[in-house]
Amino acid sequence: MSSPLRRAPARLATLLLALPLAAAPVRAQDDGGTVTAGVFRRYADRVIKIHVVEMSSAAKAELGSGFFVTPDGLVVTNYHVVSKIVHEPDRYRAEWIDSAATPHGLRILAVDVVNDLAVLRSAQPAPAYFTLAPVRVAQGTRLYALGHPNDLGLSIVEGTDNGLLQYTLYPKIHFTGAINPGMSGGPAITEDGRVVGVNVATEGNGIGFLVPIARAATLVARARAPGFTPSRSFLADIGAQLRAYQDTYVSGLFGDSTPSVALGGYQLPTRPAPFFKCWADAFRHDADRPYDVVTHRCSTDDYVYLSADQSTGTIELVHHWYTSTELNRVRFFALYQKRFQGGADDMDGDESDVTRFRCQTRNVRHDAVTMRTVLCVRRYRKFTGLYDAVLKAAILGGTHSGLMTTLTLSGVSFENAERLATRYLERITVAAAEHVAQAGATR
């Protein structure tokens, strides 16, 4: 699965779609396996295998999991399991497969793209179902994830609830258990059958993530509300959800209270909200690179899956401080210019998803700092009013040193892209002498 920003180290999780992996289903054991076996025996009939079928060939295009939550056949799963149907409803359909390998029809009722959830209705009533209710468990509680890994049969995996992730705007549960692709949309439950979360993503090595069940319960309640009718265009629904999401996400970023970091004699914005995390590193010159680079990077673990080719909802900032004692002024300027050039070709989305970037370059002066800036923006084709934007700025005037910074935004309104770019540049100032001294001492 491609990442929304291939440059961003924070985006490591892989969505749990059926992928051609060799991993076998894991059936964990505890106390001789009696507890796990009991959980599996009591609750397996509430978990289903979901196929997304390409209609012209009748071939299976995607595999995921889901679970019944009402007696009349409402099913919870991940949005990404059924995203092909949302994007191409005339080409794909969904079905669930029972224990006798008989397919039954499914149709989408509602989606929550921000939390990667969908509610479906089965053409058949549920043989058994989970009752969704608020649930709070202590960190360290044993959970049991169920699903269909790699189409190898319904499996159960033991794991531990390690609490909510710290660096996300919307909550995800850190689950340590060997959940595998194909288990997307399956439930993670307690020993007594309370659903704690929905399987959604993995980083491998026993690290997985769950959507808290409260988010699914909200979507189910909406689908069951009196007078509810499924949308005629889920893409339109998703667009509205994304516009509301980005307004919440970016509203307070890069304001006057944004902390700063001293780098190369300048104060630069860092960690614009509590759900961001930041790293720094330094690369010293060698035979192939006659210059030094200090890097400071901030991003979040948030992203929103739209399709196999496109994710959105990420923000990243990167500062680079270049210095060289080996390059003369002309060669250093050539290096600096080369690093400044280039667009955002490594962002997600193909030509059916987004337009080409359009860029505007100008010089900006603020707080005795002169910068060469370029703001590149591209429009989402399927979701009105949303854009990706990349702002790059290079401080001018250095002969053997220079600072370059990049702000990358995905899935924001044009107005928010311009507003954040302006705020971001205003946070770049000349560092006070004491800040420069402290920065030098730390290096």
VEXTIVO-359484 format. One record per residue (C-alpha): residue in one letter; chain; x, y, z. Coordinates in Angstrom, 2 decimals. Example, Ala and Ser with C-alpha at 12.3 -4.5 7.8 and 13.67 -1.06 7.14 Angstrom:
// residues 2
+------+-----+---------+---------+---------+
| type | mol |       X |       Y |       Z |
+------+-----+---------+---------+---------+
|    A |   A |   12.30 |   -4.50 |    7.80 |
|    S |   A |   13.67 |   -1.06 |    7.14 |
+------+-----+---------+---------+---------+
END
This chain:
// residues 443
+------+-----+---------+---------+---------+
| type | mol |       X |       Y |       Z |
+------+-----+---------+---------+---------+
|    M |   A |    0.00 |    0.00 |    0.00 |
|    S |   A |    1.52 |    3.31 |   -0.98 |
|    S |   A |    1.91 |    5.97 |    1.67 |
|    P |   A |    0.27 |    9.39 |    1.39 |
|    L |   A |    3.64 |   11.13 |    1.62 |
|    R |   A |    6.44 |    8.78 |    0.74 |
|    R |   A |    8.89 |   11.14 |    2.38 |
|    A |   A |    7.14 |   10.99 |    5.74 |
|    P |   A |    8.55 |    8.44 |    8.21 |
|    A |   A |    5.50 |    8.74 |   10.45 |
|    R |   A |    3.29 |    6.96 |    7.93 |
|    L |   A |    4.42 |    3.36 |    8.33 |
|    A |   A |    1.21 |    1.46 |    8.88 |
|    T |   A |   -0.10 |   -0.86 |    6.19 |
|    L |   A |   -3.83 |   -1.24 |    5.81 |
|    L |   A |   -5.00 |   -4.77 |    6.35 |
|    L |   A |   -6.28 |   -5.54 |    2.88 |
|    A |   A |   -5.61 |   -8.98 |    1.48 |
|    L |   A |   -2.06 |   -8.83 |    0.14 |
|    P |   A |    0.02 |  -11.68 |   -1.32 |
|    L |   A |    1.97 |  -12.40 |    1.86 |
|    A |   A |    3.19 |  -15.77 |    2.98 |
|    A |   A |    2.23 |  -15.34 |    6.62 |
|    A |   A |   -0.03 |  -18.08 |    7.98 |
|    P |   A |   -2.94 |  -17.34 |   10.30 |
|    V |   A |   -1.87 |  -17.04 |   13.90 |
|    R |   A |   -3.81 |  -18.94 |   16.54 |
|    A |   A |   -2.36 |  -17.74 |   19.81 |
|    Q |   A |   -2.41 |  -19.87 |   22.94 |
|    D |   A |   -2.97 |  -19.07 |   26.63 |
|    D |   A |   -3.36 |  -21.50 |   29.49 |
|    G |   A |   -3.16 |  -24.37 |   27.05 |
|    G |   A |   -5.37 |  -22.50 |   24.59 |
|    T |   A |   -8.57 |  -23.03 |   26.56 |
|    V |   A |   -9.50 |  -19.34 |   26.90 |
|    T |   A |   -8.73 |  -18.51 |   23.28 |
|    A |   A |  -10.54 |  -21.60 |   22.06 |
|    G |   A |  -13.58 |  -20.63 |   24.14 |
|    V |   A |  -13.65 |  -17.10 |   22.74 |
|    F |   A |  -13.40 |  -18.46 |   19.19 |
|    R |   A |  -16.17 |  -21.00 |   19.77 |
|    R |   A |  -18.58 |  -18.44 |   21.25 |
|    Y |   A |  -18.07 |  -15.56 |   18.82 |
|    A |   A |  -16.78 |  -16.88 |   15.49 |
|    D |   A |  -20.25 |  -17.01 |   13.92 |
|    R |   A |  -20.56 |  -13.22 |   14.25 |
|    V |   A |  -17.52 |  -12.55 |   12.05 |
|    I |   A |  -17.76 |  -12.74 |    8.26 |
|    K |   A |  -15.51 |  -12.83 |    5.23 |
|    I |   A |  -16.19 |  -10.03 |    2.75 |
|    H |   A |  -15.42 |  -10.25 |   -0.95 |
|    V |   A |  -15.41 |   -7.27 |   -3.29 |
|    V |   A |  -16.17 |   -8.72 |   -6.72 |
|    E |   A |  -15.36 |   -7.25 |  -10.14 |
|    M |   A |  -18.69 |   -7.75 |  -11.89 |
|    S |   A |  -17.62 |   -8.24 |  -15.51 |
|    S |   A |  -15.35 |  -11.15 |  -14.61 |
|    A |   A |  -17.03 |  -12.28 |  -11.36 |
|    A |   A |  -13.49 |  -12.38 |   -9.93 |
|    K |   A |  -12.61 |  -11.48 |   -6.36 |
|    A |   A |  -10.85 |   -8.10 |   -6.29 |
|    E |   A |  -10.50 |   -7.52 |   -2.53 |
|    L |   A |  -10.83 |   -9.56 |    0.66 |
|    G |   A |  -11.66 |   -8.23 |    4.08 |
|    S |   A |  -13.55 |   -9.06 |    7.25 |
|    G |   A |  -16.59 |   -7.68 |    9.00 |
|    F |   A |  -18.96 |   -8.47 |   11.86 |
|    F |   A |  -22.70 |   -8.39 |   12.48 |
|    V |   A |  -23.99 |   -5.78 |   14.92 |
|    T |   A |  -27.79 |   -6.13 |   14.60 |
|    P |   A |  -30.13 |   -9.11 |   14.17 |
|    D |   A |  -31.43 |   -7.79 |   10.85 |
|    G |   A |  -27.99 |   -7.94 |    9.26 |
|    L |   A |  -26.06 |   -4.69 |    9.71 |
|    V |   A |  -22.33 |   -5.25 |    9.30 |
|    V |   A |  -19.37 |   -3.12 |   10.40 |
|    T |   A |  -16.14 |   -3.18 |    8.37 |
|    N |   A |  -13.44 |   -0.77 |    7.19 |
|    Y |   A |  -14.06 |    1.80 |    4.50 |
|    H |   A |  -10.90 |    0.69 |    2.73 |
|    V |   A |  -12.31 |   -2.83 |    2.33 |
|    V |   A |  -15.17 |   -1.53 |    0.17 |
|    S |   A |  -13.52 |    1.60 |   -1.28 |
|    K |   A |  -13.50 |    0.17 |   -4.82 |
|    I |   A |  -17.30 |    0.07 |   -4.72 |
|    V |   A |  -17.47 |    3.68 |   -3.54 |
|    H |   A |  -15.26 |    4.83 |   -6.40 |
|    E |   A |  -16.71 |    2.57 |   -9.11 |
|    P |   A |  -20.17 |    1.34 |   -8.06 |
|    D |   A |  -20.98 |    0.17 |  -11.59 |
|    R |   A |  -17.98 |   -2.12 |  -11.67 |
|    Y |   A |  -17.76 |   -3.67 |   -8.19 |
|    R |   A |  -20.14 |   -5.23 |   -5.67 |
|    A |   A |  -19.76 |   -6.76 |   -2.19 |
|    E |   A |  -20.80 |  -10.11 |   -0.76 |
|    W |   A |  -20.14 |  -12.10 |    2.37 |
|    I |   A |  -19.32 |  -15.80 |    2.40 |
|    D |   A |  -20.84 |  -18.10 |    5.00 |
|    S |   A |  -19.31 |  -21.27 |    6.46 |
|    A |   A |  -20.83 |  -23.33 |    3.63 |
|    A |   A |  -19.06 |  -21.08 |    1.07 |
|    T |   A |  -22.41 |  -19.58 |    0.01 |
|    P |   A |  -22.26 |  -15.89 |   -1.01 |
|    H |   A |  -24.81 |  -13.37 |    0.25 |
|    G |   A |  -25.23 |   -9.84 |   -1.03 |
|    L |   A |  -24.06 |   -6.73 |    0.82 |
|    R |   A |  -24.75 |   -3.08 |    0.13 |
|    I |   A |  -23.16 |    0.02 |    1.61 |
|    L |   A |  -25.34 |    2.12 |    3.90 |
|    A |   A |  -22.90 |    4.67 |    5.34 |
|    V |   A |  -19.19 |    5.45 |    5.43 |
|    D |   A |  -16.89 |    7.38 |    7.76 |
|    V |   A |  -13.72 |    7.90 |    5.73 |
|    V |   A |  -11.84 |    9.76 |    8.48 |
|    N |   A |  -12.11 |    6.78 |   10.83 |
|    D |   A |  -11.93 |    4.21 |    7.98 |
|    L |   A |  -15.33 |    2.67 |    8.73 |
|    A |   A |  -18.35 |    1.50 |    6.77 |
|    V |   A |  -21.73 |    0.05 |    7.65 |
|    L |   A |  -23.21 |   -2.50 |    5.24 |
|    R |   A |  -26.52 |   -4.34 |    5.10 |
|    S |   A |  -26.66 |   -8.04 |    4.45 |
|    A |   A |  -29.31 |   -9.56 |    2.22 |
|    Q |   A |  -29.70 |  -12.19 |    4.97 |
|    P |   A |  -30.36 |  -11.71 |    8.70 |
|    A |   A |  -27.46 |  -12.27 |   11.08 |
|    P |   A |  -26.98 |  -15.77 |   12.50 |
|    A |   A |  -25.53 |  -14.02 |   15.59 |
|    Y |   A |  -24.34 |  -10.51 |   16.32 |
|    F |   A |  -22.33 |   -8.31 |   18.68 |
|    T |   A |  -24.10 |   -5.62 |   20.68 |
|    L |   A |  -22.18 |   -2.36 |   20.44 |
|    A |   A |  -21.86 |   -0.44 |   23.67 |
|    P |   A |  -19.30 |    1.93 |   25.20 |
|    V |   A |  -16.40 |   -0.07 |   26.61 |
|    R |   A |  -13.32 |    0.99 |   28.53 |
|    V |   A |  -10.58 |   -1.44 |   29.35 |
|    A |   A |   -7.33 |   -0.91 |   31.20 |
|    Q |   A |   -4.08 |   -0.72 |   29.28 |
|    G |   A |   -2.64 |   -4.22 |   29.20 |
|    T |   A |   -6.03 |   -5.94 |   28.85 |
|    R |   A |   -5.95 |   -9.11 |   26.76 |
|    L |   A |   -7.93 |   -8.79 |   23.52 |
|    Y |   A |   -8.81 |  -11.26 |   20.77 |
|    A |   A |   -8.83 |  -10.11 |   17.14 |
|    L |   A |  -10.83 |  -12.14 |   14.63 |
|    G |   A |  -10.72 |  -12.08 |   10.86 |
|    H |   A |   -9.70 |  -13.79 |    7.64 |
|    P |   A |   -5.93 |  -13.36 |    7.10 |
|    N |   A |   -4.85 |  -13.88 |    3.49 |
|    D |   A |   -8.02 |  -15.91 |    2.76 |
|    L |   A |   -6.70 |  -18.76 |    4.91 |
|    G |   A |   -9.80 |  -19.18 |    7.03 |
|    L |   A |  -11.29 |  -17.45 |   10.04 |
|    S |   A |   -8.57 |  -17.02 |   12.69 |
|    I |   A |   -8.25 |  -15.63 |   16.18 |
|    V |   A |   -5.23 |  -13.71 |   17.43 |
|    E |   A |   -4.37 |  -12.85 |   21.00 |
|    G |   A |   -2.99 |   -9.40 |   21.70 |
|    T |   A |   -2.80 |   -6.58 |   24.21 |
|    D |   A |   -4.59 |   -3.25 |   24.36 |
|    N |   A |   -1.79 |   -0.72 |   24.80 |
|    G |   A |   -3.97 |    2.37 |   24.92 |
|    L |   A |   -4.52 |    5.15 |   22.43 |
|    L |   A |   -1.83 |    6.40 |   20.10 |
|    Q |   A |   -0.41 |    9.74 |   21.23 |
|    Y |   A |    0.28 |   11.40 |   17.89 |
|    T |   A |   -3.12 |   11.31 |   16.20 |
|    L |   A |   -5.95 |   13.81 |   16.07 |
|    Y |   A |   -8.57 |   11.06 |   15.96 |
|    P |   A |   -8.04 |    8.08 |   18.29 |
|    K |   A |   -6.56 |    4.73 |   17.35 |
|    I |   A |   -5.77 |    1.90 |   19.75 |
|    H |   A |   -2.27 |    0.42 |   19.77 |
|    F |   A |   -2.78 |   -3.36 |   19.65 |
|    T |   A |    0.14 |   -5.73 |   20.06 |
|    G |   A |   -0.86 |   -8.90 |   18.26 |
|    A |   A |   -0.01 |  -10.54 |   14.95 |
|    I |   A |   -3.03 |   -9.38 |   12.97 |
|    N |   A |   -2.49 |   -9.89 |    9.25 |
|    P |   A |   -3.78 |   -8.51 |    5.92 |
|    G |   A |   -7.31 |   -9.70 |    5.24 |
|    M |   A |   -8.35 |   -9.12 |    8.86 |
|    S |   A |   -9.39 |   -5.54 |    8.03 |
|    G |   A |  -12.82 |   -4.81 |    9.46 |
|    G |   A |  -12.85 |   -7.69 |   11.92 |
|    P |   A |  -13.53 |   -7.11 |   15.62 |
|    A |   A |  -11.08 |   -7.06 |   18.52 |
|    I |   A |  -12.98 |   -8.25 |   21.59 |
|    T |   A |  -12.58 |   -9.00 |   25.27 |
|    E |   A |  -12.91 |  -12.51 |   26.67 |
|    D |   A |  -16.58 |  -11.85 |   27.44 |
|    G |   A |  -17.37 |  -10.66 |   23.90 |
|    R |   A |  -17.35 |   -6.88 |   24.26 |
|    V |   A |  -16.08 |   -5.23 |   21.07 |
|    V |   A |  -13.23 |   -2.82 |   21.88 |
|    G |   A |  -12.11 |   -1.90 |   18.37 |
|    V |   A |  -12.09 |   -2.65 |   14.66 |
|    N |   A |   -8.94 |   -4.09 |   13.03 |
|    V |   A |   -7.59 |   -1.45 |   10.63 |
|    A |   A |   -3.82 |   -1.42 |   10.07 |
|    T |   A |   -0.48 |   -3.02 |   10.93 |
|    E |   A |    3.19 |   -2.12 |   11.06 |
|    G |   A |    4.18 |   -5.78 |   11.26 |
|    N |   A |    6.28 |   -7.29 |   14.05 |
|    G |   A |    3.20 |   -7.67 |   16.24 |
|    I |   A |    2.20 |   -4.01 |   16.08 |
|    G |   A |   -1.34 |   -3.26 |   14.94 |
|    F |   A |   -4.01 |   -0.59 |   15.23 |
|    L |   A |   -7.72 |   -0.60 |   16.02 |
|    V |   A |  -10.44 |    1.98 |   15.48 |
|    P |   A |  -12.21 |    2.47 |   18.86 |
|    I |   A |  -15.64 |    0.92 |   18.77 |
|    A |   A |  -17.34 |    4.16 |   19.82 |
|    R |   A |  -16.64 |    5.49 |   16.31 |
|    A |   A |  -18.34 |    2.49 |   14.72 |
|    A |   A |  -21.28 |    2.74 |   17.13 |
|    T |   A |  -21.86 |    6.34 |   16.05 |
|    L |   A |  -21.93 |    5.35 |   12.39 |
|    V |   A |  -24.28 |    2.41 |   13.08 |
|    A |   A |  -26.63 |    4.71 |   15.03 |
|    R |   A |  -26.72 |    7.07 |   12.04 |
|    A |   A |  -27.56 |    4.21 |    9.69 |
|    R |   A |  -30.36 |    3.05 |   12.00 |
|    A |   A |  -31.88 |    6.48 |   12.63 |
|    P |   A |  -35.54 |    6.95 |   11.61 |
|    G |   A |  -35.85 |    8.19 |    8.08 |
|    F |   A |  -32.25 |    7.35 |    7.15 |
|    T |   A |  -31.61 |    6.56 |    3.50 |
|    P |   A |  -28.24 |    5.65 |    1.98 |
|    S |   A |  -26.53 |    8.40 |    0.04 |
|    R |   A |  -26.86 |    8.55 |   -3.72 |
|    S |   A |  -23.18 |    9.54 |   -3.90 |
|    F |   A |  -20.77 |    8.32 |   -1.25 |
|    L |   A |  -18.02 |   10.31 |   -2.96 |
|    A |   A |  -19.99 |   13.47 |   -2.20 |
|    D |   A |  -20.38 |   12.33 |    1.42 |
|    I |   A |  -16.65 |   11.67 |    1.66 |
|    G |   A |  -15.86 |   15.10 |    0.22 |
|    A |   A |  -18.01 |   16.75 |    2.90 |
|    Q |   A |  -16.35 |   14.65 |    5.61 |
|    L |   A |  -12.87 |   15.57 |    4.37 |
|    R |   A |  -13.68 |   19.28 |    4.23 |
|    A |   A |  -14.96 |   19.20 |    7.82 |
|    Y |   A |  -11.95 |   17.12 |    8.89 |
|    Q |   A |   -9.38 |   19.50 |    7.43 |
|    D |   A |  -11.10 |   22.50 |    9.01 |
|    T |   A |  -10.71 |   20.85 |   12.41 |
|    Y |   A |   -7.21 |   19.62 |   11.65 |
|    V |   A |   -5.60 |   22.87 |   10.50 |
|    S |   A |   -7.61 |   25.58 |   12.26 |
|    G |   A |   -5.08 |   26.31 |   15.02 |
|    L |   A |   -1.81 |   25.42 |   13.31 |
|    F |   A |    1.12 |   27.87 |   13.13 |
|    G |   A |   -0.47 |   30.52 |   15.32 |
|    D |   A |    1.41 |   32.81 |   17.68 |
|    S |   A |    1.73 |   30.07 |   20.30 |
|    T |   A |    3.55 |   27.66 |   17.95 |
|    P |   A |    6.88 |   26.62 |   19.52 |
|    S |   A |   10.10 |   27.25 |   17.65 |
|    V |   A |   13.49 |   25.65 |   17.24 |
|    A |   A |   16.79 |   27.47 |   16.67 |
|    L |   A |   18.67 |   26.32 |   13.60 |
|    G |   A |   21.50 |   28.12 |   11.81 |
|    G |   A |   20.79 |   31.49 |   13.41 |
|    Y |   A |   17.04 |   31.36 |   12.74 |
|    Q |   A |   13.92 |   30.53 |   14.74 |
|    L |   A |   11.71 |   28.05 |   12.89 |
|    P |   A |    8.28 |   26.56 |   13.65 |
|    T |   A |    8.18 |   23.11 |   15.23 |
|    R |   A |    5.48 |   20.79 |   16.61 |
|    P |   A |    2.49 |   22.93 |   15.65 |
|    A |   A |    0.05 |   20.78 |   17.69 |
|    P |   A |    0.34 |   18.15 |   20.46 |
|    F |   A |   -0.43 |   15.32 |   18.04 |
|    F |   A |    2.74 |   16.05 |   16.00 |
|    K |   A |    6.08 |   14.40 |   16.73 |
|    C |   A |    9.46 |   15.67 |   15.65 |
|    W |   A |   12.91 |   14.25 |   14.88 |
|    A |   A |   16.30 |   15.77 |   14.20 |
|    D |   A |   19.46 |   14.41 |   12.64 |
|    A |   A |   22.79 |   15.56 |   11.22 |
|    F |   A |   24.70 |   14.26 |    8.21 |
|    R |   A |   28.39 |   15.06 |    7.98 |
|    H |   A |   30.29 |   15.61 |    4.77 |
|    D |   A |   32.14 |   12.76 |    3.07 |
|    A |   A |   33.94 |   12.15 |   -0.20 |
|    D |   A |   30.68 |   12.15 |   -2.18 |
|    R |   A |   29.00 |   15.01 |   -0.30 |
|    P |   A |   31.23 |   17.98 |    0.54 |
|    Y |   A |   28.74 |   19.64 |    2.86 |
|    D |   A |   26.96 |   19.13 |    6.19 |
|    V |   A |   23.19 |   18.97 |    6.70 |
|    V |   A |   21.17 |   19.30 |    9.91 |
|    T |   A |   17.53 |   18.20 |    9.52 |
|    H |   A |   14.49 |   18.87 |   11.69 |
|    R |   A |   11.23 |   17.14 |   10.75 |
|    C |   A |    7.72 |   17.08 |   12.25 |
|    S |   A |    4.63 |   15.11 |   11.21 |
|    T |   A |    1.77 |   13.09 |   12.63 |
|    D |   A |    0.62 |    9.50 |   12.41 |
|    D |   A |   -2.68 |   10.66 |   10.90 |
|    Y |   A |   -3.73 |    9.89 |    7.37 |
|    V |   A |   -7.03 |    9.19 |    5.63 |
|    Y |   A |   -7.28 |    6.33 |    3.14 |
|    L |   A |   -9.17 |    7.26 |   -0.03 |
|    S |   A |   -8.15 |    4.54 |   -2.49 |
|    A |   A |   -5.29 |    2.20 |   -3.28 |
|    D |   A |   -3.58 |    5.10 |   -5.06 |
|    Q |   A |   -4.38 |    7.98 |   -2.77 |
|    S |   A |   -4.32 |    8.89 |    0.91 |
|    T |   A |   -4.77 |   12.33 |    2.39 |
|    G |   A |   -5.00 |   14.32 |    5.61 |
|    T |   A |   -1.28 |   14.53 |    6.37 |
|    I |   A |    0.89 |   17.51 |    7.29 |
|    E |   A |    4.67 |   17.52 |    7.42 |
|    L |   A |    7.31 |   20.19 |    7.91 |
|    V |   A |   11.03 |   19.73 |    7.26 |
|    H |   A |   13.90 |   22.16 |    7.88 |
|    H |   A |   17.37 |   21.66 |    6.32 |
|    W |   A |   20.44 |   23.69 |    7.37 |
|    Y |   A |   23.25 |   23.34 |    4.83 |
|    T |   A |   26.86 |   24.35 |    5.50 |
|    S |   A |   30.14 |   23.74 |    3.68 |
|    T |   A |   33.78 |   24.63 |    4.23 |
|    E |   A |   34.88 |   22.88 |    1.04 |
|    L |   A |   32.62 |   24.39 |   -1.63 |
|    N |   A |   33.33 |   27.86 |   -2.93 |
|    R |   A |   30.56 |   30.43 |   -3.19 |
|    V |   A |   29.55 |   29.51 |   -6.75 |
|    R |   A |   29.48 |   25.75 |   -6.11 |
|    F |   A |   27.56 |   26.19 |   -2.86 |
|    F |   A |   24.95 |   28.33 |   -4.63 |
|    A |   A |   24.60 |   25.64 |   -7.32 |
|    L |   A |   24.04 |   23.03 |   -4.60 |
|    Y |   A |   21.55 |   25.25 |   -2.80 |
|    Q |   A |   19.63 |   25.95 |   -5.99 |
|    K |   A |   19.49 |   22.26 |   -6.91 |
|    R |   A |   18.08 |   21.38 |   -3.49 |
|    F |   A |   15.42 |   24.06 |   -3.85 |
|    Q |   A |   14.28 |   22.89 |   -7.26 |
|    G |   A |   11.88 |   20.01 |   -7.74 |
|    G |   A |    8.21 |   19.63 |   -7.09 |
|    A |   A |    6.08 |   17.16 |   -5.14 |
|    D |   A |    6.03 |   14.30 |   -7.59 |
|    D |   A |    6.28 |   11.71 |   -4.83 |
|    M |   A |    2.88 |   12.56 |   -3.31 |
|    D |   A |    0.06 |   10.04 |   -3.70 |
|    G |   A |   -2.54 |   10.18 |   -6.44 |
|    D |   A |   -2.56 |    9.60 |  -10.17 |
|    E |   A |   -4.06 |   11.73 |  -12.94 |
|    S |   A |   -7.54 |   10.35 |  -12.30 |
|    D |   A |   -7.33 |   11.57 |   -8.68 |
|    V |   A |   -5.59 |   14.95 |   -8.93 |
|    T |   A |   -4.64 |   17.64 |  -11.41 |
|    R |   A |   -1.05 |   18.65 |  -12.12 |
|    F |   A |    0.64 |   20.98 |   -9.66 |
|    R |   A |    0.55 |   24.67 |  -10.50 |
|    C |   A |    3.26 |   26.74 |   -8.83 |
|    Q |   A |    3.85 |   30.38 |   -7.98 |
|    T |   A |    7.33 |   31.65 |   -7.09 |
|    R |   A |    8.16 |   34.93 |   -5.38 |
|    N |   A |   10.51 |   36.56 |   -2.90 |
|    V |   A |    9.21 |   37.24 |    0.61 |
|    R |   A |   10.79 |   39.40 |    3.31 |
|    H |   A |    9.84 |   39.10 |    6.98 |
|    D |   A |   11.72 |   40.07 |   10.15 |
|    A |   A |   14.92 |   40.91 |    8.23 |
|    V |   A |   14.75 |   37.50 |    6.52 |
|    T |   A |   14.55 |   37.36 |    2.72 |
|    M |   A |   13.29 |   34.09 |    1.29 |
|    R |   A |   12.74 |   32.65 |   -2.15 |
|    T |   A |    9.42 |   30.81 |   -1.96 |
|    V |   A |    7.40 |   28.54 |   -4.22 |
|    L |   A |    3.86 |   27.39 |   -3.46 |
|    C |   A |    2.60 |   24.47 |   -5.56 |
|    V |   A |   -1.06 |   23.42 |   -5.46 |
|    R |   A |   -3.07 |   20.69 |   -7.16 |
|    R |   A |   -6.81 |   20.05 |   -7.08 |
|    Y |   A |   -8.64 |   16.83 |   -6.18 |
|    R |   A |  -10.79 |   15.72 |   -9.11 |
|    K |   A |  -13.33 |   13.65 |   -7.14 |
|    F |   A |  -13.66 |   15.79 |   -4.01 |
|    T |   A |  -14.68 |   19.38 |   -4.62 |
|    G |   A |  -12.83 |   22.08 |   -2.72 |
|    L |   A |   -9.81 |   19.99 |   -1.67 |
|    Y |   A |   -6.18 |   20.43 |   -2.66 |
|    D |   A |   -2.64 |   19.24 |   -1.97 |
|    A |   A |   -0.09 |   22.00 |   -1.39 |
|    V |   A |    3.68 |   22.15 |   -1.05 |
|    L |   A |    5.43 |   25.28 |    0.18 |
|    K |   A |    9.21 |   25.51 |   -0.17 |
|    A |   A |   11.28 |   28.43 |    1.10 |
|    A |   A |   15.03 |   29.11 |    0.94 |
|    I |   A |   16.62 |   31.91 |    2.96 |
|    L |   A |   18.80 |   34.05 |    0.71 |
|    G |   A |   22.09 |   35.80 |    1.36 |
|    G |   A |   24.38 |   33.03 |    2.60 |
|    T |   A |   27.64 |   32.24 |    0.81 |
|    H |   A |   28.59 |   28.98 |    2.51 |
|    S |   A |   25.44 |   28.21 |    4.49 |
|    G |   A |   21.72 |   28.27 |    3.89 |
|    L |   A |   18.41 |   27.23 |    5.40 |
|    M |   A |   15.67 |   25.56 |    3.40 |
|    T |   A |   12.24 |   24.55 |    4.67 |
|    T |   A |    9.27 |   22.63 |    3.23 |
|    L |   A |    5.67 |   22.46 |    4.40 |
|    T |   A |    3.55 |   19.70 |    2.84 |
|    L |   A |   -0.24 |   19.68 |    3.18 |
|    S |   A |   -2.68 |   17.15 |    1.76 |
|    G |   A |   -6.44 |   17.40 |    1.54 |
|    V |   A |   -6.96 |   21.05 |    2.55 |
|    S |   A |   -9.04 |   23.85 |    1.13 |
|    F |   A |   -7.30 |   26.41 |   -1.07 |
|    E |   A |   -8.02 |   29.08 |    1.54 |
|    N |   A |   -6.41 |   26.99 |    4.28 |
|    A |   A |   -3.40 |   26.23 |    2.07 |
|    E |   A |   -2.78 |   29.96 |    1.57 |
|    R |   A |   -3.48 |   30.78 |    5.22 |
|    L |   A |   -1.12 |   28.09 |    6.55 |
|    A |   A |    1.61 |   29.02 |    4.09 |
|    T |   A |    1.46 |   32.65 |    5.25 |
|    R |   A |    1.42 |   31.72 |    8.93 |
|    Y |   A |    4.30 |   29.32 |    8.41 |
|    L |   A |    6.53 |   31.92 |    6.75 |
|    E |   A |    5.70 |   34.43 |    9.48 |
|    R |   A |    7.08 |   32.00 |   12.07 |
|    I |   A |   10.55 |   32.12 |   10.45 |
|    T |   A |   12.59 |   34.84 |   12.16 |
|    V |   A |   16.14 |   35.72 |   13.07 |
|    A |   A |   17.13 |   33.95 |   16.28 |
|    A |   A |   18.10 |   35.99 |   19.32 |
|    A |   A |   21.73 |   35.68 |   20.37 |
|    E |   A |   20.93 |   33.45 |   23.34 |
|    H |   A |   19.03 |   31.02 |   21.09 |
|    V |   A |   21.95 |   30.82 |   18.69 |
|    A |   A |   24.32 |   30.10 |   21.58 |
|    Q |   A |   22.05 |   27.40 |   22.96 |
|    A |   A |   21.69 |   25.76 |   19.56 |
|    G |   A |   25.46 |   25.75 |   19.14 |
|    A |   A |   25.93 |   24.20 |   22.56 |
|    T |   A |   23.50 |   21.35 |   21.80 |
|    R |   A |   25.37 |   20.52 |   18.57 |
+------+-----+---------+---------+---------+
END
